[in-house]
Amino acid sequence: MKELIINSLERVRPMLQMDGGDVEFVNVSKDGVVSVKMQGACGNCPGAMMTIKMVIEERLKQEVPGVKEVIGV
């Protein structure tokens, strides 16, 4: 599951980098909660949580079976 998550994040990363940000995979729990850390411009952006939920979480739920939620740390 971890490898699938990392591969999926690689496909999201270019969009974030266009705005000066990035995302780092931190962990995935046994119950399917993925922890990510927003970096660069995304780390301090007021819309970071919206990006996590509406972009990253939606992508991971579509591409990685078992992902239930994505949270920022």
Phi, psi and omega in degrees: 000319182302316181296320178296321179296313181299318178297320179294319178297327177299329179280339177273328187309316181301324178296318179292321182293333177297333179259012177085015181242188178193173178224142179238130174289133179250308186193161169228130181276167180296336180266013172087019177265119182263130176256131177229157176240123177280141185231169178061220181298331180288337181294328182249003184287134178296339180267010183300319181294323177295320177297317180299313185283313189273338181251298187291310181299315180298318180297312182295321179297325179287323190260340186235108177300135177099349177284124181257326186200154173236132179235152176265142178236000000 
